[in-house]
């Protein structure tokens, strides 16, 4: 079983990018999934925390909540030209059959002189999507269309 010391790992996939992210909690695993997705696109260690974006997303299922969270971050990257390097999920709650995530991302506007775009992520997919509890916490598996 995977240790929670590893935040994420990339898995073999023929055309797209696939990864697993881990955390002691679902919140940590969701945050680490965001970091893994952004590191497909850009080197997050070169992103400064100059802008904080608060994010709240809802979905009827926990796996759909993961897709909504990552898709919202991808939208902000593509439309608002924001690169993020730090991710925090404060809460994942379930109420009346609906899941809600409250979190934030910290980053800055994309500067092509400093931020080299590596791989374009077109969308977060439902292909082989998993959100699971493990003996060490939580694991999520995501495939993104590149």
Secondary structure, 3 states (H helix, E strand, C coil): CCCCCCCEEEECCCCCEEEEEEECCHHHHHHHHHHHHHHHHCCHHHCCCCEEEEEEEEECCHHHHHHHHHHHHHHHHHHCCEEEEEEEEEEEEEECCEEEEEEEEEEEECCCCCCCCCCCCCEECCCCCEEEEECCEEEEEEEEEC
